[in-house]
Amino acid sequence: MLLALRGQTTHLQHIRLQNAKATDVPLPLTTHDRVAELHLDYNGHHAIVSTVTGENFYFNMKSLSLKPLKRLKNHVITAVGWNLEYSKETETGFILLGTNKGFLIETNITSNGNMIYMKILSENLSEVPDLAVTDISLHLASEEESERWVVFICMPGRLYTLTGAVNASAASQTVWTNVVSEPQPVLQSLFIFTDKLRHHCLNENQRASPSSFVVFPTTSGEIPSRYGWLTVDGVTMGLVDSTKTNGYEMIVEEAHIKHKRVEGRFDYPLDIALTEYHILLLYTDRIVALSLLNQRLAFEDSLAKEISPIVGMTRDASSQFIWVYTESSFFKYRPNDETRHIWRIYLERKEYGKARKITSQLSDQGPHQLVIKREAEKFVLENNYVAAAELLAESTEPFESTVLKFLKQNSRESRNGLKRYLELKLNKMARSEDKLRRDILVTWLLELQLSELAELRRSSTRDSMNGESRQTTINESDVNKLREELYCFLNRSIVNEMIKENLEAVYRMITSHVDFETHLYLATKLKDYDTMVKIHLLQCHYKEALEVMASQVISD
Protein backbone atom coordinates (compact mmCIF):
# COMPACT_ATOMS: atom_id res chain seq x y z
CA MET A 1 0.00 0.00 0.00
CA LEU A 2 1.13 3.55 -0.72
CA LEU A 3 -0.32 6.54 1.13
CA ALA A 4 0.15 10.24 0.60
CA LEU A 5 0.16 11.95 3.99
CA ARG A 6 0.32 15.59 4.90
CA GLY A 7 1.49 16.69 8.31
CA GLN A 8 4.34 18.97 9.24
CA THR A 9 6.11 17.71 6.09
CA THR A 10 4.54 16.12 3.06
CA HIS A 11 5.69 12.56 2.56
CA LEU A 12 4.66 9.13 1.29
CA GLN A 13 4.13 6.14 3.50
CA HIS A 14 4.82 2.68 2.14
CA ILE A 15 3.11 -0.17 4.03
CA ARG A 16 3.79 -3.87 3.54
CA LEU A 17 0.40 -5.43 4.20
CA GLN A 18 1.89 -8.83 5.08
CA ASN A 19 3.55 -7.51 8.24
CA ALA A 20 2.21 -3.92 8.52
CA LYS A 21 5.76 -2.55 8.32
CA ALA A 22 5.61 1.14 7.39
CA THR A 23 8.33 3.25 5.79
CA ASP A 24 8.15 7.03 5.37
CA VAL A 25 9.51 8.53 2.14
CA PRO A 26 9.91 12.35 2.11
CA LEU A 27 8.58 14.26 -0.88
CA PRO A 28 10.75 17.19 -2.07
CA LEU A 29 7.91 19.67 -2.52
CA THR A 30 7.85 23.44 -2.28
CA THR A 31 6.07 25.08 0.65
CA HIS A 32 2.72 25.59 -1.06
CA ASP A 33 2.71 22.40 -3.14
CA ARG A 34 0.86 19.23 -2.20
CA VAL A 35 0.00 15.83 -3.66
CA ALA A 36 -2.89 15.98 -6.10
CA GLU A 37 -2.99 12.39 -7.35
CA LEU A 38 -1.43 9.06 -6.43
CA HIS A 39 -1.47 6.15 -8.91
CA LEU A 40 -0.36 2.60 -8.07
CA ASP A 41 -0.21 -0.16 -10.70
CA TYR A 42 -2.23 -3.38 -10.36
CA ASN A 43 0.78 -5.51 -9.39
CA GLY A 44 2.08 -3.09 -6.78
CA HIS A 45 5.43 -2.52 -8.51
CA HIS A 46 5.20 1.05 -9.77
CA ALA A 47 3.58 4.30 -8.65
CA ILE A 48 3.26 7.81 -10.06
CA VAL A 49 2.83 10.80 -7.74
CA SER A 50 1.52 14.07 -9.19
CA THR A 51 1.24 17.40 -7.37
CA VAL A 52 -1.07 20.37 -7.83
CA THR A 53 1.71 22.45 -9.42
CA GLY A 54 2.52 19.78 -12.02
CA GLU A 55 5.54 18.15 -10.35
CA ASN A 56 5.63 14.39 -11.01
CA PHE A 57 7.58 11.55 -9.43
CA TYR A 58 8.05 7.87 -10.11
CA PHE A 59 8.10 5.65 -7.02
CA ASN A 60 9.43 2.10 -7.09
CA MET A 61 7.61 -0.04 -4.52
CA LYS A 62 10.44 -2.57 -4.14
CA SER A 63 13.44 -0.29 -3.73
CA LEU A 64 11.36 2.54 -2.20
CA SER A 65 13.20 4.98 -4.44
CA LEU A 66 11.61 8.24 -5.57
CA LYS A 67 12.66 9.79 -8.90
CA PRO A 68 11.44 13.04 -10.48
CA LEU A 69 9.79 12.78 -13.91
CA LYS A 70 11.07 16.04 -15.33
CA ARG A 71 9.65 15.43 -18.81
CA LEU A 72 6.14 15.48 -17.32
CA LYS A 73 6.64 18.83 -15.57
CA ASN A 74 3.54 21.08 -15.54
CA HIS A 75 1.25 18.11 -16.23
CA VAL A 76 -1.05 17.08 -13.37
CA ILE A 77 -1.54 13.34 -13.97
CA THR A 78 -5.17 12.59 -13.11
CA ALA A 79 -5.44 9.08 -14.61
CA VAL A 80 -3.13 6.21 -15.57
CA GLY A 81 -3.94 3.30 -17.87
CA TRP A 82 -1.59 0.68 -16.42
CA ASN A 83 -0.35 -2.18 -18.57
CA LEU A 84 -1.46 -5.59 -17.29
CA GLU A 85 0.28 -7.62 -20.00
CA TYR A 86 3.74 -6.06 -20.43
CA SER A 87 4.35 -4.69 -16.94
CA LYS A 88 7.40 -6.09 -15.14
CA GLU A 89 9.23 -5.26 -11.94
CA THR A 90 11.88 -3.55 -14.05
CA GLU A 91 9.55 -1.39 -16.17
CA THR A 92 5.91 -0.39 -16.51
CA GLY A 93 5.54 -1.41 -20.15
CA PHE A 94 3.71 1.07 -22.34
CA ILE A 95 1.15 3.01 -20.28
CA LEU A 96 -1.23 5.86 -21.01
CA LEU A 97 -1.39 8.99 -18.84
CA GLY A 98 -4.28 11.46 -18.67
CA THR A 99 -4.00 15.01 -17.31
CA ASN A 100 -6.26 17.63 -15.79
CA LYS A 101 -6.07 19.57 -19.08
CA GLY A 102 -7.19 16.64 -21.23
CA PHE A 103 -3.75 15.57 -22.52
CA LEU A 104 -3.18 11.88 -23.27
CA ILE A 105 0.46 10.82 -23.05
CA GLU A 106 2.07 7.45 -23.73
CA THR A 107 5.26 6.47 -21.95
CA ASN A 108 7.25 3.57 -20.52
CA ILE A 109 9.09 4.05 -17.21
CA THR A 110 11.88 1.84 -15.91
CA SER A 111 12.44 0.93 -12.28
CA ASN A 112 15.16 3.60 -11.94
CA GLY A 113 12.70 6.33 -12.98
CA ASN A 114 13.93 6.68 -16.58
CA MET A 115 11.24 7.46 -19.15
CA ILE A 116 12.19 5.34 -22.19
CA TYR A 117 10.03 7.59 -24.32
CA MET A 118 7.21 10.10 -24.01
CA LYS A 119 4.67 10.95 -26.69
CA ILE A 120 1.60 13.21 -26.48
CA LEU A 121 -1.06 11.26 -28.40
CA SER A 122 -3.78 13.87 -27.98
CA GLU A 123 -3.96 17.35 -26.51
CA ASN A 124 -7.74 17.66 -26.72
CA LEU A 125 -9.59 14.42 -27.50
CA SER A 126 -12.91 15.90 -26.35
CA GLU A 127 -12.46 19.17 -28.28
CA VAL A 128 -13.51 20.88 -25.04
CA PRO A 129 -10.74 23.07 -23.56
CA ASP A 130 -9.20 21.81 -20.31
CA LEU A 131 -11.63 18.90 -19.83
CA ALA A 132 -9.85 16.58 -17.38
CA VAL A 133 -9.26 12.88 -17.91
CA THR A 134 -10.66 11.17 -14.82
CA ASP A 135 -10.04 7.48 -15.59
CA ILE A 136 -8.19 5.31 -18.12
CA SER A 137 -8.37 1.53 -18.54
CA LEU A 138 -5.96 -0.19 -20.94
CA HIS A 139 -6.54 -3.83 -21.90
CA LEU A 140 -5.64 -6.49 -24.42
CA ALA A 141 -8.89 -7.20 -26.29
CA SER A 142 -7.79 -10.00 -28.63
CA GLU A 143 -4.65 -12.02 -29.34
CA GLU A 144 -5.79 -13.36 -32.71
CA GLU A 145 -3.22 -12.75 -35.47
CA SER A 146 -2.14 -9.23 -34.40
CA GLU A 147 -2.78 -7.98 -30.89
CA ARG A 148 -5.88 -5.82 -30.58
CA TRP A 149 -6.01 -3.46 -27.61
CA VAL A 150 -8.77 -1.33 -26.16
CA VAL A 151 -8.48 1.92 -24.23
CA PHE A 152 -11.36 3.32 -22.17
CA ILE A 153 -10.98 7.06 -21.52
CA CYS A 154 -13.39 8.73 -19.10
CA MET A 155 -13.96 12.47 -18.86
CA PRO A 156 -16.78 14.25 -17.04
CA GLY A 157 -19.95 13.21 -18.87
CA ARG A 158 -18.03 11.48 -21.67
CA LEU A 159 -16.70 8.00 -22.35
CA TYR A 160 -14.36 7.23 -25.25
CA THR A 161 -13.48 3.70 -26.33
CA LEU A 162 -10.58 3.27 -28.74
CA THR A 163 -9.64 -0.13 -30.12
CA GLY A 164 -7.39 -1.54 -32.82
CA ALA A 165 -4.28 -3.54 -33.64
CA VAL A 166 -1.00 -2.27 -32.22
CA ASN A 167 2.65 -2.95 -32.96
CA ALA A 168 3.34 -5.77 -30.50
CA SER A 169 7.09 -5.77 -31.23
CA ALA A 170 7.32 -2.14 -30.12
CA ALA A 171 5.57 -3.10 -26.88
CA SER A 172 8.43 -5.39 -25.87
CA GLN A 173 11.23 -2.88 -26.40
CA THR A 174 13.61 -2.67 -23.46
CA VAL A 175 15.47 0.07 -21.74
CA TRP A 176 18.56 0.03 -23.98
CA THR A 177 16.48 0.71 -27.10
CA ASN A 178 16.52 4.46 -26.60
CA VAL A 179 20.33 4.54 -26.67
CA VAL A 180 20.12 4.44 -30.47
CA SER A 181 16.74 6.06 -31.04
CA GLU A 182 13.61 6.71 -29.02
CA PRO A 183 11.00 3.97 -29.56
CA GLN A 184 7.78 4.78 -31.38
CA PRO A 185 4.61 4.92 -29.26
CA VAL A 186 2.60 1.72 -29.36
CA LEU A 187 -0.91 3.20 -29.13
CA GLN A 188 -0.50 5.97 -31.69
CA SER A 189 -2.52 4.12 -34.36
CA LEU A 190 -5.58 4.16 -32.05
CA PHE A 191 -5.54 7.97 -32.06
CA ILE A 192 -5.63 8.37 -35.85
CA PHE A 193 -9.22 9.06 -36.89
CA THR A 194 -10.62 9.40 -40.39
CA ASP A 195 -14.06 10.39 -39.08
CA LYS A 196 -15.20 12.29 -36.01
CA LEU A 197 -14.70 10.09 -32.98
CA ARG A 198 -18.01 8.88 -31.50
CA HIS A 199 -18.32 8.76 -27.73
CA HIS A 200 -20.91 7.84 -25.15
CA CYS A 201 -22.28 10.94 -23.51
CA LEU A 202 -24.20 11.79 -20.35
CA ASN A 203 -24.57 15.55 -19.96
CA GLU A 204 -22.20 17.29 -22.38
CA ASN A 205 -22.03 20.28 -20.05
CA GLN A 206 -20.58 18.34 -17.13
CA ARG A 207 -17.16 19.66 -16.19
CA ALA A 208 -16.43 18.22 -12.75
CA SER A 209 -16.97 15.37 -10.36
CA PRO A 210 -18.43 12.92 -9.92
CA SER A 211 -16.77 11.22 -12.86
CA SER A 212 -15.40 7.69 -12.66
CA PHE A 213 -15.14 4.59 -14.83
CA VAL A 214 -14.26 1.05 -13.70
CA VAL A 215 -14.16 -2.38 -15.37
CA PHE A 216 -14.14 -5.99 -14.18
CA PRO A 217 -12.08 -8.10 -14.18
CA THR A 218 -8.71 -6.35 -14.11
CA THR A 219 -6.44 -9.38 -14.43
CA SER A 220 -3.71 -10.21 -16.91
CA GLY A 221 -4.98 -12.49 -19.66
CA GLU A 222 -8.64 -11.66 -18.99
CA ILE A 223 -10.69 -9.29 -21.10
CA PRO A 224 -13.02 -7.04 -19.07
CA SER A 225 -16.62 -8.17 -19.34
CA ARG A 226 -18.43 -5.47 -17.30
CA TYR A 227 -18.16 -1.77 -16.63
CA GLY A 228 -19.52 0.85 -14.26
CA TRP A 229 -19.67 4.56 -15.09
CA LEU A 230 -20.40 7.35 -12.61
CA THR A 231 -21.48 10.78 -13.81
CA VAL A 232 -23.48 13.76 -12.55
CA ASP A 233 -26.57 12.23 -14.22
CA GLY A 234 -26.33 8.86 -12.46
CA VAL A 235 -24.68 5.46 -12.52
CA THR A 236 -24.53 3.43 -15.72
CA MET A 237 -23.67 -0.27 -15.77
CA GLY A 238 -23.38 -2.74 -18.60
CA LEU A 239 -21.31 -5.18 -20.61
CA VAL A 240 -18.06 -4.87 -22.53
CA ASP A 241 -18.42 -6.73 -25.86
CA SER A 242 -14.83 -7.49 -26.82
CA THR A 243 -15.92 -9.15 -30.08
CA LYS A 244 -16.76 -5.75 -31.57
CA THR A 245 -13.99 -4.11 -33.57
CA ASN A 246 -15.71 -0.73 -33.33
CA GLY A 247 -14.85 0.89 -30.01
CA TYR A 248 -18.17 2.69 -29.62
CA GLU A 249 -20.09 -0.59 -30.02
CA MET A 250 -18.05 -2.35 -27.32
CA ILE A 251 -20.00 -0.50 -24.62
CA VAL A 252 -23.38 -2.21 -24.12
CA GLU A 253 -25.51 -0.33 -21.59
CA GLU A 254 -27.81 -2.48 -19.44
CA ALA A 255 -29.12 0.10 -16.97
CA HIS A 256 -28.82 3.73 -15.95
CA ILE A 257 -29.80 4.68 -12.40
CA LYS A 258 -30.42 8.33 -11.54
CA HIS A 259 -29.03 9.86 -8.36
CA LYS A 260 -31.55 10.37 -5.57
CA ARG A 261 -32.40 13.69 -4.00
CA VAL A 262 -31.91 14.12 -0.26
CA GLU A 263 -33.37 17.26 1.30
CA GLY A 264 -33.68 18.85 -2.11
CA ARG A 265 -30.09 18.13 -3.21
CA PHE A 266 -28.65 15.28 -5.25
CA ASP A 267 -26.86 12.68 -3.16
CA TYR A 268 -23.79 12.00 -5.29
CA PRO A 269 -21.55 8.99 -4.61
CA LEU A 270 -17.95 9.88 -3.82
CA ASP A 271 -16.59 6.89 -5.73
CA ILE A 272 -17.50 3.55 -7.29
CA ALA A 273 -15.95 0.07 -7.44
CA LEU A 274 -16.89 -3.03 -9.37
CA THR A 275 -16.94 -6.66 -8.23
CA GLU A 276 -18.06 -9.80 -10.03
CA TYR A 277 -21.72 -9.33 -9.10
CA HIS A 278 -22.14 -5.80 -7.75
CA ILE A 279 -21.31 -2.18 -8.30
CA LEU A 280 -20.41 -0.51 -5.01
CA LEU A 281 -21.29 3.14 -4.44
CA LEU A 282 -19.45 5.00 -1.70
CA TYR A 283 -21.33 7.81 0.07
CA THR A 284 -20.28 9.95 3.02
CA ASP A 285 -22.07 7.66 5.48
CA ARG A 286 -22.62 4.31 3.77
CA ILE A 287 -21.67 1.84 1.05
CA VAL A 288 -24.47 0.75 -1.27
CA ALA A 289 -24.27 -2.33 -3.47
CA LEU A 290 -26.42 -2.62 -6.60
CA SER A 291 -26.75 -5.98 -8.32
CA LEU A 292 -25.29 -6.11 -11.82
CA LEU A 293 -27.83 -8.80 -12.68
CA ASN A 294 -31.12 -7.04 -11.88
CA GLN A 295 -29.92 -3.53 -10.92
CA ARG A 296 -31.73 -3.73 -7.56
CA LEU A 297 -30.35 -2.84 -4.15
CA ALA A 298 -28.46 -5.92 -2.96
CA PHE A 299 -27.26 -4.63 0.41
CA GLU A 300 -26.28 -1.46 2.24
CA ASP A 301 -23.64 -1.05 4.94
CA SER A 302 -23.60 2.00 7.16
CA LEU A 303 -20.26 3.57 8.03
CA ALA A 304 -19.53 4.53 11.62
CA LYS A 305 -20.28 8.16 12.42
CA GLU A 306 -16.95 8.43 14.25
CA ILE A 307 -15.08 7.98 10.96
CA SER A 308 -13.78 11.31 9.71
CA PRO A 309 -15.08 12.55 6.35
CA ILE A 310 -14.78 9.88 3.66
CA VAL A 311 -12.55 10.78 0.71
CA GLY A 312 -12.76 7.77 -1.59
CA MET A 313 -12.16 4.08 -2.15
CA THR A 314 -10.10 1.82 -4.36
CA ARG A 315 -10.34 -1.88 -5.22
CA ASP A 316 -7.30 -4.14 -5.00
CA ALA A 317 -7.34 -6.25 -8.18
CA SER A 318 -5.31 -9.01 -6.49
CA SER A 319 -7.06 -9.54 -3.15
CA GLN A 320 -10.47 -8.16 -4.25
CA PHE A 321 -10.53 -6.09 -1.05
CA ILE A 322 -12.02 -2.61 -1.11
CA TRP A 323 -9.98 0.04 0.71
CA VAL A 324 -11.95 3.06 1.95
CA TYR A 325 -9.93 6.07 3.05
CA THR A 326 -10.59 9.30 4.88
CA GLU A 327 -8.44 12.37 5.46
CA SER A 328 -6.67 10.68 8.36
CA SER A 329 -7.34 6.94 8.20
CA PHE A 330 -8.23 3.99 6.03
CA PHE A 331 -9.94 0.65 6.49
CA LYS A 332 -10.47 -2.58 4.60
CA TYR A 333 -13.96 -3.42 3.43
CA ARG A 334 -15.21 -6.66 1.98
CA PRO A 335 -18.89 -7.62 1.70
CA ASN A 336 -19.76 -10.62 3.82
CA ASP A 337 -20.70 -13.57 1.59
CA GLU A 338 -21.35 -11.44 -1.48
CA THR A 339 -22.93 -14.32 -3.43
CA ARG A 340 -25.53 -15.23 -0.81
CA HIS A 341 -28.43 -13.83 -2.88
CA ILE A 342 -26.98 -14.13 -6.38
CA TRP A 343 -28.18 -17.67 -6.97
CA ARG A 344 -31.80 -16.54 -6.46
CA ILE A 345 -31.41 -13.95 -9.21
CA TYR A 346 -29.95 -16.51 -11.58
CA LEU A 347 -32.78 -18.88 -10.69
CA GLU A 348 -35.39 -16.20 -11.44
CA ARG A 349 -33.67 -15.57 -14.78
CA LYS A 350 -33.61 -19.34 -15.45
CA GLU A 351 -29.82 -19.29 -15.74
CA TYR A 352 -29.60 -22.60 -13.94
CA GLY A 353 -25.96 -23.41 -14.72
CA LYS A 354 -24.75 -20.19 -13.08
CA ALA A 355 -27.07 -20.75 -10.13
CA ARG A 356 -25.77 -24.30 -9.63
CA LYS A 357 -22.16 -23.13 -9.74
CA ILE A 358 -22.81 -20.81 -6.78
CA THR A 359 -25.08 -23.08 -4.73
CA SER A 360 -22.68 -26.02 -5.02
CA GLN A 361 -20.20 -24.01 -2.91
CA LEU A 362 -22.68 -23.10 -0.15
CA SER A 363 -22.56 -24.90 3.18
CA ASP A 364 -26.36 -25.12 3.13
CA GLN A 365 -27.22 -27.50 0.29
CA GLY A 366 -30.92 -26.59 0.33
CA PRO A 367 -30.54 -23.93 -2.39
CA HIS A 368 -28.52 -26.34 -4.54
CA GLN A 369 -31.24 -28.98 -4.36
CA LEU A 370 -33.88 -26.37 -5.23
CA VAL A 371 -31.95 -25.26 -8.34
CA ILE A 372 -31.47 -28.88 -9.45
CA LYS A 373 -35.18 -29.57 -9.04
CA ARG A 374 -36.23 -26.47 -11.01
CA GLU A 375 -33.83 -27.17 -13.86
CA ALA A 376 -34.87 -30.83 -14.02
CA GLU A 377 -38.53 -29.76 -14.22
CA LYS A 378 -37.63 -27.52 -17.16
CA PHE A 379 -35.94 -30.43 -18.96
CA VAL A 380 -38.96 -32.69 -18.33
CA LEU A 381 -41.28 -30.08 -19.87
CA GLU A 382 -38.94 -29.92 -22.87
CA ASN A 383 -39.07 -33.73 -23.19
CA ASN A 384 -35.32 -33.86 -22.51
CA TYR A 385 -35.47 -36.69 -20.00
CA VAL A 386 -31.79 -37.68 -20.25
CA ALA A 387 -30.67 -34.20 -19.16
CA ALA A 388 -33.26 -34.29 -16.36
CA ALA A 389 -31.95 -37.69 -15.24
CA GLU A 390 -28.37 -36.43 -14.98
CA LEU A 391 -29.52 -33.65 -12.67
CA LEU A 392 -31.91 -35.75 -10.60
CA ALA A 393 -29.14 -38.27 -9.95
CA GLU A 394 -27.52 -35.51 -7.83
CA SER A 395 -30.79 -34.75 -6.07
CA THR A 396 -31.76 -35.86 -2.57
CA GLU A 397 -35.35 -36.35 -3.72
CA PRO A 398 -36.68 -39.86 -2.88
CA PHE A 399 -35.84 -42.53 -5.44
CA GLU A 400 -39.47 -43.61 -5.87
CA SER A 401 -40.86 -40.15 -6.63
CA THR A 402 -38.02 -39.47 -9.08
CA VAL A 403 -38.63 -42.71 -10.97
CA LEU A 404 -42.32 -41.83 -11.28
CA LYS A 405 -41.39 -38.72 -13.27
CA PHE A 406 -40.06 -41.00 -16.01
CA LEU A 407 -42.76 -43.65 -15.80
CA LYS A 408 -45.60 -41.14 -16.30
CA GLN A 409 -44.70 -40.81 -19.98
CA ASN A 410 -44.52 -44.03 -21.97
CA SER A 411 -42.13 -42.77 -24.64
CA ARG A 412 -38.68 -43.59 -25.89
CA GLU A 413 -37.36 -40.30 -24.44
CA SER A 414 -38.71 -40.98 -20.96
CA ARG A 415 -37.40 -44.56 -21.09
CA ASN A 416 -33.94 -43.29 -22.06
CA GLY A 417 -34.16 -40.87 -19.14
CA LEU A 418 -35.06 -43.68 -16.77
CA LYS A 419 -32.16 -45.80 -18.02
CA ARG A 420 -29.74 -42.93 -17.57
CA TYR A 421 -31.03 -42.23 -14.05
CA LEU A 422 -30.72 -45.89 -13.00
CA GLU A 423 -27.21 -46.13 -14.51
CA LEU A 424 -26.03 -43.07 -12.59
CA LYS A 425 -27.51 -44.43 -9.36
CA LEU A 426 -25.88 -47.80 -10.02
CA ASN A 427 -22.48 -46.14 -10.54
CA LYS A 428 -22.68 -44.60 -7.06
CA MET A 429 -23.26 -47.95 -5.32
CA ALA A 430 -19.81 -49.25 -4.44
CA ARG A 431 -20.27 -50.40 -0.85
CA SER A 432 -20.82 -54.05 0.03
CA GLU A 433 -24.03 -53.18 1.87
CA ASP A 434 -25.45 -51.86 -1.42
CA LYS A 435 -25.31 -55.29 -3.08
CA LEU A 436 -29.03 -56.07 -2.95
CA ARG A 437 -29.92 -52.67 -4.38
CA ARG A 438 -27.23 -53.05 -7.03
CA ASP A 439 -28.68 -56.38 -8.13
CA ILE A 440 -32.18 -54.87 -8.32
CA LEU A 441 -30.95 -51.96 -10.45
CA VAL A 442 -28.99 -54.29 -12.76
CA THR A 443 -32.08 -56.47 -13.21
CA TRP A 444 -34.26 -53.45 -13.91
CA LEU A 445 -31.80 -52.00 -16.44
CA LEU A 446 -31.51 -55.39 -18.18
CA GLU A 447 -35.29 -55.69 -18.42
CA LEU A 448 -35.58 -52.13 -19.82
CA GLN A 449 -32.99 -52.81 -22.51
CA LEU A 450 -34.49 -56.18 -23.45
CA SER A 451 -37.97 -54.63 -23.69
CA GLU A 452 -36.75 -51.75 -25.84
CA LEU A 453 -34.84 -54.12 -28.11
CA ALA A 454 -37.86 -56.43 -28.47
CA GLU A 455 -40.13 -53.49 -29.33
CA LEU A 456 -37.75 -52.28 -32.05
CA ARG A 457 -37.38 -55.79 -33.47
CA ARG A 458 -41.15 -56.13 -33.73
CA SER A 459 -41.39 -52.71 -35.37
CA SER A 460 -38.66 -53.63 -37.86
CA THR A 461 -40.46 -56.90 -38.70
CA ARG A 462 -43.78 -55.07 -39.33
CA ASP A 463 -42.11 -52.55 -41.61
CA SER A 464 -40.44 -55.35 -43.55
CA MET A 465 -43.80 -57.10 -44.06
CA ASN A 466 -45.34 -53.83 -45.25
CA GLY A 467 -42.55 -53.26 -47.75
CA GLU A 468 -41.27 -50.05 -46.10
CA SER A 469 -37.61 -50.64 -46.93
CA ARG A 470 -36.23 -47.22 -45.85
CA GLN A 471 -37.92 -47.36 -42.46
CA THR A 472 -36.80 -50.96 -42.07
CA THR A 473 -33.18 -49.93 -42.65
CA ILE A 474 -33.48 -47.21 -40.00
CA ASN A 475 -35.01 -49.62 -37.49
CA GLU A 476 -32.38 -52.27 -38.17
CA SER A 477 -29.70 -49.67 -37.49
CA ASP A 478 -31.42 -48.79 -34.19
CA VAL A 479 -31.69 -52.48 -33.33
CA ASN A 480 -27.98 -53.01 -33.93
CA LYS A 481 -27.11 -49.95 -31.86
CA LEU A 482 -29.29 -51.08 -28.96
CA ARG A 483 -27.87 -54.59 -29.15
CA GLU A 484 -24.32 -53.23 -28.94
CA GLU A 485 -25.30 -51.18 -25.88
CA LEU A 486 -26.86 -54.28 -24.32
CA TYR A 487 -23.75 -56.39 -24.94
CA CYS A 488 -21.56 -53.67 -23.40
CA PHE A 489 -23.85 -53.69 -20.39
CA LEU A 490 -23.57 -57.49 -20.09
CA ASN A 491 -19.77 -57.20 -20.11
CA ARG A 492 -19.66 -54.99 -17.02
CA SER A 493 -18.21 -56.79 -14.00
CA ILE A 494 -21.01 -55.63 -11.71
CA VAL A 495 -23.57 -57.08 -14.17
CA ASN A 496 -21.64 -60.34 -14.57
CA GLU A 497 -21.66 -60.82 -10.83
CA MET A 498 -25.43 -60.50 -10.64
CA ILE A 499 -26.03 -62.78 -13.65
CA LYS A 500 -23.86 -65.60 -12.33
CA GLU A 501 -25.76 -65.56 -9.04
CA ASN A 502 -29.19 -65.40 -10.73
CA LEU A 503 -28.53 -67.16 -14.04
CA GLU A 504 -31.81 -69.06 -14.38
CA ALA A 505 -33.87 -65.93 -13.64
CA VAL A 506 -31.88 -63.96 -16.22
CA TYR A 507 -32.35 -66.71 -18.82
CA ARG A 508 -36.11 -66.69 -18.18
CA MET A 509 -36.16 -62.90 -18.59
CA ILE A 510 -34.39 -63.11 -21.96
CA THR A 511 -36.59 -66.03 -23.08
CA SER A 512 -39.75 -64.02 -22.29
CA HIS A 513 -38.69 -61.56 -25.00
CA VAL A 514 -37.84 -64.40 -27.45
CA ASP A 515 -34.40 -62.87 -27.90
CA PHE A 516 -32.36 -65.81 -29.17
CA GLU A 517 -29.38 -63.64 -30.15
CA THR A 518 -28.90 -62.20 -26.67
CA HIS A 519 -29.59 -65.59 -25.08
CA LEU A 520 -26.94 -67.24 -27.26
CA TYR A 521 -24.46 -64.35 -26.71
CA LEU A 522 -24.74 -64.67 -22.93
CA ALA A 523 -24.54 -68.48 -22.94
CA THR A 524 -21.44 -68.32 -25.18
CA LYS A 525 -19.86 -65.72 -22.91
CA LEU A 526 -20.46 -67.98 -19.88
CA LYS A 527 -19.39 -71.12 -21.81
CA ASP A 528 -22.76 -72.68 -20.99
CA TYR A 529 -22.64 -75.28 -23.80
CA ASP A 530 -25.86 -77.08 -22.83
CA THR A 531 -27.84 -73.85 -23.15
CA MET A 532 -26.08 -73.01 -26.44
CA VAL A 533 -27.15 -76.36 -27.92
CA LYS A 534 -30.76 -75.91 -26.72
CA ILE A 535 -30.98 -72.42 -28.31
CA HIS A 536 -29.69 -73.76 -31.67
CA LEU A 537 -32.17 -76.66 -31.54
CA LEU A 538 -35.09 -74.30 -30.74
CA GLN A 539 -34.23 -72.34 -33.91
CA CYS A 540 -33.72 -75.56 -35.93
CA HIS A 541 -30.07 -74.68 -36.39
CA TYR A 542 -28.93 -78.31 -36.25
CA LYS A 543 -25.58 -77.79 -37.92
CA GLU A 544 -24.61 -75.10 -35.35
CA ALA A 545 -25.81 -77.37 -32.52
CA LEU A 546 -23.61 -80.21 -33.82
CA GLU A 547 -20.63 -77.86 -34.12
CA VAL A 548 -21.02 -76.85 -30.47
CA MET A 549 -21.28 -80.49 -29.40
CA ALA A 550 -18.29 -81.51 -31.54
CA SER A 551 -16.15 -78.83 -29.98
CA GLN A 552 -16.51 -80.42 -26.56
CA VAL A 553 -13.98 -82.93 -25.27
CA ILE A 554 -15.77 -85.81 -23.52
CA SER A 555 -13.67 -87.43 -20.89
CA ASP A 556 -14.11 -91.05 -19.76
Disulfide bonds with the S-S distance in Angstrom:
none
